[in-house]
Amino acid sequence: MKKFVSIVMFVVVGCLMTASAGNDNENNLSVNEAKVKSTIMKEMTYPNFASEQKIEGVVYVSFEFNKDGKMTIIKTNSASPALENYVVEKLKSINFITEDIEIGHEYNMKFTFKLY
């Protein structure tokens, strides 16, 4: 009976450790995702051409990083092709810290360009 209880305890502790490791990976992912998004928001500015032409709009972008650390745009959506192209080109020009990116994770962002 003692042997059975020991085996059950070992299995339970092993399951708890596995669940805890899963939460750490999720926490790291959300921390890294926040770092990537913060880096992008620091670099994304209202484009001069849009300000001059009084263009406003929203751009939705989904992207991921491949195994080489390069960004791949998955999809975009916007009513303004000019703003959409600006966002895509700007994203491609940003240098990210390798430790902050998650390979294969899909990031989704919304960029709102509004004149005040």
MMTF fields as JSON, N, C-alpha, C and O atoms, coordinates in Angstrom:
{
  "mmtfVersion": "1.0.0",
  "mmtfProducer": "UNKNOWN",
  "numBonds": 463,
  "numAtoms": 464,
  "numGroups": 116,
  "numChains": 1,
  "numModels": 1,
  "chainsPerModel": [1],
  "groupsPerChain": [116],
  "chainIdList": ["A"],
  "bondAtomList": [4, 2, 8, 6, 12, 10, 16, 14, 20, 18, 24, 22, 28, 26, 32, 30, 36, 34, 40, 38, 44, 42, 48, 46, 52, 50, 56, 54, 60, 58, 64, 62, 68, 66, 72, 70, 76, 74, 80, 78, 84, 82, 88, 86, 92, 90, 96, 94, 100, 98, 104, 102, 108, 106, 112, 110, 116, 114, 120, 118, 124, 122, 128, 126, 132, 130, 136, 134, 140, 138, 144, 142, 148, 146, 152, 150, 156, 154, 160, 158, 164, 162, 168, 166, 172, 170, 176, 174, 180, 178, 184, 182, 188, 186, 192, 190, 196, 194, 200, 198, 204, 202, 208, 206, 212, 210, 216, 214, 220, 218, 224, 222, 228, 226, 232, 230, 236, 234, 240, 238, 244, 242, 248, 246, 252, 250, 256, 254, 260, 258, 264, 262, 268, 266, 272, 270, 276, 274, 280, 278, 284, 282, 288, 286, 292, 290, 296, 294, 300, 298, 304, 302, 308, 306, 312, 310, 316, 314, 320, 318, 324, 322, 328, 326, 332, 330, 336, 334, 340, 338, 344, 342, 348, 346, 352, 350, 356, 354, 360, 358, 364, 362, 368, 366, 372, 370, 376, 374, 380, 378, 384, 382, 388, 386, 392, 390, 396, 394, 400, 398, 404, 402, 408, 406, 412, 410, 416, 414, 420, 418, 424, 422, 428, 426, 432, 430, 436, 434, 440, 438, 444, 442, 448, 446, 452, 450, 456, 454, 460, 458],
  "bondOrderList": [1, 1, 1, 1, 1, 1, 1, 1, 1, 1, 1, 1, 1, 1, 1, 1, 1, 1, 1, 1, 1, 1, 1, 1, 1, 1, 1, 1, 1, 1, 1, 1, 1, 1, 1, 1, 1, 1, 1, 1, 1, 1, 1, 1, 1, 1, 1, 1, 1, 1, 1, 1, 1, 1, 1, 1, 1, 1, 1, 1, 1, 1, 1, 1, 1, 1, 1, 1, 1, 1, 1, 1, 1, 1, 1, 1, 1, 1, 1, 1, 1, 1, 1, 1, 1, 1, 1, 1, 1, 1, 1, 1, 1, 1, 1, 1, 1, 1, 1, 1, 1, 1, 1, 1, 1, 1, 1, 1, 1, 1, 1, 1, 1, 1, 1],
  "groupList": [{"groupName": "MET", "atomNameList": ["N", "CA", "C", "O"], "elementList": ["N", "C", "C", "O"], "formalChargeList": [0, 0, 0, 0], "bondAtomList": [1, 0, 2, 1, 3, 2], "bondOrderList": [1, 1, 2], "singleLetterCode": "M", "chemCompType": "L-PEPTIDE LINKING"}, {"groupName": "LYS", "atomNameList": ["N", "CA", "C", "O"], "elementList": ["N", "C", "C", "O"], "formalChargeList": [0, 0, 0, 0], "bondAtomList": [1, 0, 2, 1, 3, 2], "bondOrderList": [1, 1, 2], "singleLetterCode": "K", "chemCompType": "L-PEPTIDE LINKING"}, {"groupName": "PHE", "atomNameList": ["N", "CA", "C", "O"], "elementList": ["N", "C", "C", "O"], "formalChargeList": [0, 0, 0, 0], "bondAtomList": [1, 0, 2, 1, 3, 2], "bondOrderList": [1, 1, 2], "singleLetterCode": "F", "chemCompType": "L-PEPTIDE LINKING"}, {"groupName": "VAL", "atomNameList": ["N", "CA", "C", "O"], "elementList": ["N", "C", "C", "O"], "formalChargeList": [0, 0, 0, 0], "bondAtomList": [1, 0, 2, 1, 3, 2], "bondOrderList": [1, 1, 2], "singleLetterCode": "V", "chemCompType": "L-PEPTIDE LINKING"}, {"groupName": "SER", "atomNameList": ["N", "CA", "C", "O"], "elementList": ["N", "C", "C", "O"], "formalChargeList": [0, 0, 0, 0], "bondAtomList": [1, 0, 2, 1, 3, 2], "bondOrderList": [1, 1, 2], "singleLetterCode": "S", "chemCompType": "L-PEPTIDE LINKING"}, {"groupName": "ILE", "atomNameList": ["N", "CA", "C", "O"], "elementList": ["N", "C", "C", "O"], "formalChargeList": [0, 0, 0, 0], "bondAtomList": [1, 0, 2, 1, 3, 2], "bondOrderList": [1, 1, 2], "singleLetterCode": "I", "chemCompType": "L-PEPTIDE LINKING"}, {"groupName": "GLY", "atomNameList": ["N", "CA", "C", "O"], "elementList": ["N", "C", "C", "O"], "formalChargeList": [0, 0, 0, 0], "bondAtomList": [1, 0, 2, 1, 3, 2], "bondOrderList": [1, 1, 2], "singleLetterCode": "G", "chemCompType": "PEPTIDE LINKING"}, {"groupName": "CYS", "atomNameList": ["N", "CA", "C", "O"], "elementList": ["N", "C", "C", "O"], "formalChargeList": [0, 0, 0, 0], "bondAtomList": [1, 0, 2, 1, 3, 2], "bondOrderList": [1, 1, 2], "singleLetterCode": "C", "chemCompType": "L-PEPTIDE LINKING"}, {"groupName": "LEU", "atomNameList": ["N", "CA", "C", "O"], "elementList": ["N", "C", "C", "O"], "formalChargeList": [0, 0, 0, 0], "bondAtomList": [1, 0, 2, 1, 3, 2], "bondOrderList": [1, 1, 2], "singleLetterCode": "L", "chemCompType": "L-PEPTIDE LINKING"}, {"groupName": "THR", "atomNameList": ["N", "CA", "C", "O"], "elementList": ["N", "C", "C", "O"], "formalChargeList": [0, 0, 0, 0], "bondAtomList": [1, 0, 2, 1, 3, 2], "bondOrderList": [1, 1, 2], "singleLetterCode": "T", "chemCompType": "L-PEPTIDE LINKING"}, {"groupName": "ALA", "atomNameList": ["N", "CA", "C", "O"], "elementList": ["N", "C", "C", "O"], "formalChargeList": [0, 0, 0, 0], "bondAtomList": [1, 0, 2, 1, 3, 2], "bondOrderList": [1, 1, 2], "singleLetterCode": "A", "chemCompType": "L-PEPTIDE LINKING"}, {"groupName": "ASN", "atomNameList": ["N", "CA", "C", "O"], "elementList": ["N", "C", "C", "O"], "formalChargeList": [0, 0, 0, 0], "bondAtomList": [1, 0, 2, 1, 3, 2], "bondOrderList": [1, 1, 2], "singleLetterCode": "N", "chemCompType": "L-PEPTIDE LINKING"}, {"groupName": "ASP", "atomNameList": ["N", "CA", "C", "O"], "elementList": ["N", "C", "C", "O"], "formalChargeList": [0, 0, 0, 0], "bondAtomList": [1, 0, 2, 1, 3, 2], "bondOrderList": [1, 1, 2], "singleLetterCode": "D", "chemCompType": "L-PEPTIDE LINKING"}, {"groupName": "GLU", "atomNameList": ["N", "CA", "C", "O"], "elementList": ["N", "C", "C", "O"], "formalChargeList": [0, 0, 0, 0], "bondAtomList": [1, 0, 2, 1, 3, 2], "bondOrderList": [1, 1, 2], "singleLetterCode": "E", "chemCompType": "L-PEPTIDE LINKING"}, {"groupName": "TYR", "atomNameList": ["N", "CA", "C", "O"], "elementList": ["N", "C", "C", "O"], "formalChargeList": [0, 0, 0, 0], "bondAtomList": [1, 0, 2, 1, 3, 2], "bondOrderList": [1, 1, 2], "singleLetterCode": "Y", "chemCompType": "L-PEPTIDE LINKING"}, {"groupName": "PRO", "atomNameList": ["N", "CA", "C", "O"], "elementList": ["N", "C", "C", "O"], "formalChargeList": [0, 0, 0, 0], "bondAtomList": [1, 0, 2, 1, 3, 2], "bondOrderList": [1, 1, 2], "singleLetterCode": "P", "chemCompType": "L-PEPTIDE LINKING"}, {"groupName": "GLN", "atomNameList": ["N", "CA", "C", "O"], "elementList": ["N", "C", "C", "O"], "formalChargeList": [0, 0, 0, 0], "bondAtomList": [1, 0, 2, 1, 3, 2], "bondOrderList": [1, 1, 2], "singleLetterCode": "Q", "chemCompType": "L-PEPTIDE LINKING"}, {"groupName": "HIS", "atomNameList": ["N", "CA", "C", "O"], "elementList": ["N", "C", "C", "O"], "formalChargeList": [0, 0, 0, 0], "bondAtomList": [1, 0, 2, 1, 3, 2], "bondOrderList": [1, 1, 2], "singleLetterCode": "H", "chemCompType": "L-PEPTIDE LINKING"}],
  "groupTypeList": [0, 1, 1, 2, 3, 4, 5, 3, 0, 2, 3, 3, 3, 6, 7, 8, 0, 9, 10, 4, 10, 6, 11, 12, 11, 13, 11, 11, 8, 4, 3, 11, 13, 10, 1, 3, 1, 4, 9, 5, 0, 1, 13, 0, 9, 14, 15, 11, 2, 10, 4, 13, 16, 1, 5, 13, 6, 3, 3, 14, 3, 4, 2, 13, 2, 11, 1, 12, 6, 1, 0, 9, 5, 5, 1, 9, 11, 4, 10, 4, 15, 10, 8, 13, 11, 14, 3, 3, 13, 1, 8, 1, 4, 5, 11, 2, 5, 9, 13, 12, 5, 13, 5, 6, 17, 13, 14, 11, 0, 1, 2, 9, 2, 1, 8, 14],
  "groupIdList": [1, 2, 3, 4, 5, 6, 7, 8, 9, 10, 11, 12, 13, 14, 15, 16, 17, 18, 19, 20, 21, 22, 23, 24, 25, 26, 27, 28, 29, 30, 31, 32, 33, 34, 35, 36, 37, 38, 39, 40, 41, 42, 43, 44, 45, 46, 47, 48, 49, 50, 51, 52, 53, 54, 55, 56, 57, 58, 59, 60, 61, 62, 63, 64, 65, 66, 67, 68, 69, 70, 71, 72, 73, 74, 75, 76, 77, 78, 79, 80, 81, 82, 83, 84, 85, 86, 87, 88, 89, 90, 91, 92, 93, 94, 95, 96, 97, 98, 99, 100, 101, 102, 103, 104, 105, 106, 107, 108, 109, 110, 111, 112, 113, 114, 115, 116],
  "secStructList": [7, 2, 2, 2, 2, 2, 2, 2, 2, 2, 2, 2, 2, 2, 2, 2, 2, 2, 2, 2, 2, 2, 2, 2, 2, 2, 2, 2, 2, 2, 2, 2, 2, 2, 2, 2, 2, 2, 2, 2, 2, 2, 2, 7, 7, 7, 7, 2, 2, 2, 2, 2, 6, 6, 7, 7, 3, 3, 3, 3, 3, 3, 3, 3, 3, 7, 6, 6, 1, 7, 3, 3, 3, 3, 3, 3, 3, 3, 1, 7, 2, 2, 2, 2, 2, 2, 2, 2, 2, 2, 2, 2, 2, 7, 7, 7, 7, 4, 4, 4, 7, 7, 5, 6, 7, 7, 3, 3, 3, 3, 3, 3, 3, 7, 7, 7],
  "xCoordList": [0.821, 0.0, 0.866, 0.564, 1.97, 2.862, 3.47, 3.646, 3.787, 4.369, 3.363, 3.74, 2.107, 1.064, 0.904, 0.804, 0.88, 0.736, 1.939, 1.776, 3.126, 4.33, 4.256, 4.631, 3.781, 3.659, 2.638, 2.888, 1.491, 0.461, 1.012, 0.781, 1.725, 2.31, 3.306, 3.337, 4.109, 5.095, 4.405, 4.844, 3.322, 2.577, 1.927, 1.972, 1.332, 0.676, 1.69, 1.434, 2.83, 3.867, 4.377, 4.604, 4.559, 5.001, 4.0, 4.391, 2.704, 1.669, 1.66, 1.493, 1.834, 1.861, 3.048, 2.932, 4.188, 5.38, 5.175, 5.6, 4.541, 4.283, 3.32, 3.532, 2.275, 1.318, 1.998, 1.734, 2.856, 3.576, 4.488, 4.573, 5.165, 6.045, 5.236, 5.698, 4.046, 3.19, 2.819, 2.796, 2.528, 2.183, 3.376, 3.205, 4.578, 5.775, 5.954, 6.293, 5.728, 5.847, 4.82, 5.128, 3.597, 2.57, 2.939, 2.735, 3.485, 3.899, 5.031, 5.034, 5.998, 7.099, 6.584, 7.054, 5.622, 5.058, 4.376, 4.567, 3.584, 2.894, 3.875, 3.673, 4.925, 5.952, 6.669, 6.885, 7.039, 7.708, 6.789, 7.228, 5.521, 4.578, 4.459, 4.412, 4.412, 4.336, 5.586, 5.495, 6.75, 8.0, 7.999, 8.404, 7.546, 7.49, 6.536, 6.875, 5.353, 4.365, 4.847, 4.592, 5.533, 6.076, 7.132, 7.159, 7.996, 9.014, 8.367, 8.811, 7.325, 6.631, 5.984, 6.11, 5.304, 4.592, 5.557, 5.197, 6.773, 7.773, 8.22, 8.579, 8.198, 8.676, 7.58, 7.864, 6.339, 5.238, 4.787, 4.319, 4.931, 4.524, 3.485, 3.309, 2.813, 1.853, 2.651, 3.489, 2.414, 3.235, 2.975, 1.84, 4.029, 3.919, 2.92, 2.105, 2.981, 2.089, 0.628, -0.219, 0.335, -1.045, -1.485, -2.633, -0.588, -0.9, -1.151, -2.116, -0.275, -0.411, -1.68, -2.322, -2.04, -3.221, -4.482, -5.548, -4.339, -5.454, -6.096, -7.319, -5.241, -5.705, -5.789, -4.838, -6.929, -7.114, -7.511, -7.983, -7.317, -7.743, -7.195, -6.413, -7.628, -7.211, -6.573, -7.054, -5.482, -4.8, -4.68, -4.16, -5.159, -5.015, -3.927, -3.894, -3.041, -1.943, -1.755, -1.796, -1.552, -1.143, 0.214, 0.424, 1.132, 2.473, 3.079, 2.584, 4.147, 4.906, 6.366, 6.719, 7.209, 8.637, 9.012, 8.606, 9.8, 10.218, 11.462, 11.951, 11.968, 13.097, 14.37, 15.277, 14.448, 15.6, 15.429, 16.311, 14.281, 14.017, 13.462, 13.345, 13.121, 12.563, 11.044, 10.402, 10.487, 9.044, 8.384, 8.849, 7.296, 6.474, 5.072, 4.442, 4.594, 3.244, 2.271, 2.386, 1.324, 0.342, -0.847, -1.263, -1.382, -2.504, -2.617, -2.168, -3.223, -3.485, -4.909, -5.504, -5.438, -6.771, -6.867, -6.597, -7.251, -7.431, -8.219, -8.159, -8.952, -9.657, -8.711, -9.045, -7.53, -6.55, -5.317, -4.488, -5.185, -3.996, -2.699, -1.676, -2.731, -1.515, -1.071, 0.113, -2.006, -1.652, -1.238, -0.319, -1.918, -1.59, -0.155, 0.604, 0.213, 1.582, 2.598, 3.675, 2.253, 3.152, 3.427, 4.579, 2.365, 2.514, 3.373, 4.275, 3.107, 3.87, 5.347, 6.212, 5.636, 7.037, 7.723, 8.889, 7.004, 7.566, 7.872, 8.93, 6.951, 7.172, 8.416, 9.208, 8.577, 9.724, 11.052, 12.103, 11.012, 12.247, 12.688, 13.796, 11.846, 12.159, 13.078, 12.858, 14.104, 15.01, 14.543, 14.393, 14.318, 13.839, 14.965, 15.876, 14.894, 15.847, 15.434, 14.283, 16.375, 16.094, 15.431, 14.551, 15.835, 15.272, 13.808, 13.094, 13.355, 11.98, 10.97, 9.772, 11.414, 10.471, 10.171, 11.002, 8.976, 8.571, 8.381, 7.477, 9.231, 9.167, 7.833, 7.444, 7.134, 5.89, 4.66, 3.554, 4.811, 3.653, 3.005, 3.7, 1.695, 0.995, 0.676, -0.021, 1.201, 0.94, -0.145, -0.14, -1.064, -2.127, -2.09, -2.067, -2.085, -2.043, -3.007, -3.334, -3.446, -4.328, -3.636, -3.207, -3.533, -2.941, -4.018, -4.622, -4.247, -5.252, -4.55, -3.786, -4.807, -4.242, -5.384, -6.238, -5.388, -6.467, -5.875, -5.043, -6.301, -5.898, -6.75, -7.956, -6.128, -6.883, -6.966, -7.56],
  "yCoordList": [-1.188, 0.0, 1.252, 2.217, 1.241, 2.398, 2.652, 3.801, 1.58, 1.706, 2.364, 3.216, 1.982, 2.551, 4.049, 4.852, 4.42, 5.829, 6.625, 7.751, 6.061, 6.735, 6.971, 8.038, 5.994, 6.123, 7.209, 8.044, 7.201, 8.207, 9.601, 10.525, 9.771, 11.073, 11.516, 12.689, 10.596, 10.919, 11.414, 12.384, 10.737, 11.122, 12.496, 13.331, 12.735, 14.012, 15.149, 16.186, 14.975, 16.013, 16.254, 17.4, 15.193, 15.341, 16.122, 16.953, 15.865, 16.604, 18.072, 18.942, 18.356, 19.751, 20.492, 21.653, 19.823, 20.454, 20.725, 21.768, 19.821, 20.005, 21.168, 21.981, 21.26, 22.356, 23.683, 24.681, 23.701, 24.921, 25.351, 26.541, 24.418, 24.745, 25.313, 26.224, 24.794, 25.315, 26.76, 27.568, 27.097, 28.471, 29.396, 30.533, 28.931, 29.745, 30.057, 31.185, 29.065, 29.303, 30.328, 31.196, 30.229, 31.204, 32.593, 33.58, 32.678, 33.976, 34.564, 35.76, 33.73, 34.209, 34.703, 35.716, 33.988, 34.385, 35.743, 36.605, 35.941, 37.22, 38.353, 39.475, 38.08, 39.095, 39.425, 40.597, 38.406, 38.634, 39.334, 40.218, 38.948, 39.598, 41.077, 41.929, 41.382, 42.776, 43.548, 44.714, 42.904, 43.563, 43.845, 44.924, 42.879, 43.067, 44.21, 45.092, 44.198, 45.237, 46.602, 47.611, 46.645, 47.907, 48.462, 49.662, 47.59, 48.001, 48.583, 49.607, 47.933, 48.402, 49.762, 50.668, 49.911, 51.158, 52.339, 53.477, 52.078, 53.14, 53.618, 54.783, 52.73, 53.038, 53.547, 54.265, 53.177, 53.517, 54.949, 55.268, 55.793, 57.19, 57.498, 56.746, 58.605, 59.038, 59.459, 60.356, 58.839, 59.152, 60.571, 61.048, 61.222, 62.596, 62.702, 63.624, 61.75, 61.821, 61.781, 62.459, 60.988, 60.875, 62.16, 62.583, 62.766, 64.022, 65.123, 65.879, 65.199, 66.219, 66.038, 67.015, 64.785, 64.499, 64.286, 63.962, 64.474, 64.305, 62.912, 62.773, 61.9, 60.513, 59.946, 60.036, 59.368, 58.671, 57.231, 56.924, 56.366, 54.994, 54.043, 54.415, 52.808, 51.726, 50.643, 50.329, 50.075, 48.978, 47.815, 47.973, 46.661, 45.429, 44.589, 44.439, 44.044, 43.24, 41.998, 42.072, 40.866, 39.626, 39.254, 39.284, 38.902, 38.537, 37.522, 37.304, 36.911, 35.98, 36.101, 36.74, 35.481, 35.44, 34.03, 33.062, 33.913, 32.589, 32.153, 32.889, 30.966, 30.414, 31.243, 31.122, 32.083, 32.958, 34.288, 35.145, 34.461, 35.689, 36.805, 37.944, 36.488, 37.479, 37.509, 36.475, 38.714, 38.864, 38.465, 38.82, 37.722, 37.354, 37.907, 37.602, 38.718, 39.254, 38.164, 37.63, 37.836, 36.799, 37.407, 36.914, 38.488, 39.153, 40.591, 40.933, 41.409, 42.8, 43.143, 42.483, 44.185, 44.635, 46.121, 46.553, 46.892, 48.321, 48.884, 48.361, 49.946, 50.645, 51.581, 52.083, 51.819, 52.716, 51.939, 51.564, 51.694, 50.991, 51.727, 51.089, 53.054, 53.824, 53.582, 53.36, 53.624, 53.362, 51.91, 51.619, 51.007, 49.583, 49.336, 48.628, 49.914, 49.759, 50.382, 49.827, 51.535, 52.19, 51.282, 51.105, 50.706, 49.842, 48.63, 48.285, 47.984, 46.791, 47.128, 46.418, 48.201, 48.589, 48.982, 48.653, 49.679, 50.08, 48.848, 48.773, 47.889, 46.675, 45.931, 45.44, 45.855, 45.141, 45.831, 45.191, 47.127, 47.873, 47.852, 48.288, 47.357, 47.379, 46.212, 45.077, 46.515, 45.478, 45.039, 45.859, 43.761, 43.212, 42.484, 41.947, 42.471, 41.704, 40.244, 39.892, 39.408, 37.992, 37.307, 36.467, 37.648, 37.005, 37.378, 36.675, 38.476, 38.942, 38.305, 38.335, 37.737, 37.209, 35.74, 35.004, 35.334, 33.935, 33.4, 33.827, 32.476, 31.896, 31.173, 30.348, 31.496, 30.816, 31.312, 30.869, 32.219, 32.766, 33.854, 34.727, 33.81, 34.823, 36.028, 35.919, 37.165, 38.429, 39.159, 39.142, 39.792, 40.571, 41.977, 42.163, 42.957, 44.338, 45.196, 44.907, 46.251, 47.239, 48.598, 48.993, 49.299, 50.626, 51.623, 51.479, 52.621, 53.633, 54.943, 55.443, 55.493, 56.769, 57.777, 57.705, 58.709, 59.686, 61.063, 61.251, 62.022, 63.403, 64.042, 63.806, 64.837, 65.507, 66.968, 67.7],
  "zCoordList": [0.0, 0.0, 0.0, -0.702, 0.805, 0.849, -0.525, -0.93, -1.236, -2.572, -3.521, -4.326, -3.433, -4.274, -3.989, -4.916, -2.706, -2.322, -2.835, -3.304, -2.75, -3.235, -4.738, -5.223, -5.459, -6.913, -7.251, -8.12, -6.571, -6.806, -6.511, -7.291, -5.419, -5.057, -6.124, -6.496, -6.61, -7.641, -8.91, -9.527, -9.291, -10.484, -10.287, -11.19, -9.132, -8.861, -8.882, -9.492, -8.23, -8.216, -9.635, -10.023, -10.407, -11.792, -12.625, -13.445, -12.424, -13.16, -12.766, -13.622, -11.493, -11.043, -11.627, -12.018, -11.685, -12.251, -13.739, -14.234, -14.448, -15.872, -16.09, -16.99, -15.286, -15.413, -15.117, -15.789, -14.133, -13.788, -14.923, -15.226, -15.55, -16.674, -17.826, -18.514, -18.047, -19.102, -18.846, -19.774, -17.605, -17.262, -17.455, -17.894, -17.137, -17.347, -18.822, -19.18, -19.69, -21.132, -21.595, -22.412, -21.07, -21.435, -20.942, -21.649, -19.725, -19.185, -20.008, -20.296, -20.389, -21.217, -22.56, -23.079, -23.117, -24.403, -24.288, -25.146, -23.243, -23.102, -22.809, -23.273, -22.052, -21.8, -23.101, -23.41, -23.863, -25.137, -26.127, -26.863, -26.15, -27.049, -26.692, -27.58, -25.412, -24.975, -25.393, -25.778, -25.321, -25.728, -27.234, -27.667, -28.021, -29.472, -29.805, -30.593, -29.211, -29.494, -29.017, -29.675, -27.895, -27.393, -28.343, -28.617, -28.844, -29.807, -31.051, -31.57, -31.525, -32.728, -32.476, -33.3, -31.361, -31.091, -30.929, -31.231, -30.456, -30.348, -31.726, -31.896, -32.694, -34.043, -34.984, -35.943, -34.709, -35.616, -35.346, -34.254, -36.339, -36.224, -37.293, -38.252, -37.107, -38.119, -39.344, -39.247, -40.49, -41.668, -42.187, -42.182, -42.625, -43.137, -44.282, -44.316, -45.227, -46.382, -45.94, -46.523, -44.911, -44.444, -43.751, -43.887, -43.023, -42.364, -43.39, -43.285, -44.374, -45.419, -46.241, -46.626, -46.509, -47.328, -46.483, -47.007, -45.167, -44.224, -44.339, -44.374, -44.395, -44.474, -43.061, -42.284, -42.743, -41.481, -41.787, -42.882, -40.821, -41.038, -40.002, -39.127, -40.128, -39.244, -40.096, -41.185, -39.587, -40.274, -39.295, -38.19, -39.704, -38.931, -39.586, -40.807, -38.762, -39.293, -38.431, -37.203, -39.08, -38.417, -38.985, -40.197, -38.096, -38.544, -37.597, -36.491, -38.047, -37.218, -37.592, -38.583, -36.787, -37.072, -37.475, -36.831, -38.558, -39.002, -38.229, -37.372, -38.528, -37.773, -37.911, -37.088, -38.942, -39.13, -38.397, -38.448, -37.707, -36.982, -37.853, -37.403, -39.092, -40.01, -39.859, -39.676, -39.939, -39.839, -41.151, -42.234, -41.032, -42.169, -41.923, -40.91, -42.857, -42.748, -43.179, -44.282, -42.325, -42.63, -43.374, -44.423, -42.807, -43.48, -42.983, -41.888, -43.814, -43.468, -43.882, -44.734, -43.263, -43.633, -43.326, -42.206, -44.322, -44.147, -45.319, -46.431, -45.06, -46.13, -46.869, -47.942, -46.296, -46.907, -47.361, -46.532, -48.658, -49.144, -48.805, -48.554, -48.797, -48.495, -47.058, -46.807, -46.114, -44.714, -44.512, -43.747, -45.201, -45.108, -45.58, -44.917, -46.715, -47.226, -46.279, -46.061, -45.719, -44.762, -43.567, -43.172, -42.991, -41.817, -42.148, -41.385, -43.267, -43.653, -43.825, -43.311, -44.542, -44.767, -43.46, -43.245, -42.596, -41.311, -40.454, -39.83, -40.425, -39.648, -40.13, -39.326, -41.441, -42.005, -41.69, -41.721, -41.389, -41.144, -39.684, -39.37, -38.794, -37.363, -37.01, -37.433, -36.232, -35.733, -34.351, -33.445, -34.202, -32.938, -32.22, -32.852, -30.899, -30.095, -30.196, -29.934, -30.574, -30.839, -29.65, -29.838, -28.439, -27.247, -27.024, -26.308, -27.628, -27.415, -28.352, -28.069, -29.451, -30.431, -30.164, -29.631, -30.545, -30.441, -31.859, -32.577, -32.249, -33.584, -33.767, -32.94, -34.867, -35.204, -34.479, -34.788, -33.523, -32.812, -33.665, -34.185, -33.811, -34.6, -33.718, -32.71, -34.124, -33.447, -34.235, -35.465, -33.532, -34.171, -33.595, -32.378, -34.479, -34.034, -34.832, -35.983, -34.185, -34.811, -34.692, -33.608, -35.805, -35.834, -36.26, -37.323, -35.433, -35.734, -36.022, -35.197, -37.184, -37.604, -37.673, -38.557, -36.737, -36.66, -36.435, -35.547, -37.234, -37.067, -35.978, -35.904, -35.149, -34.073, -34.329, -33.538]
}
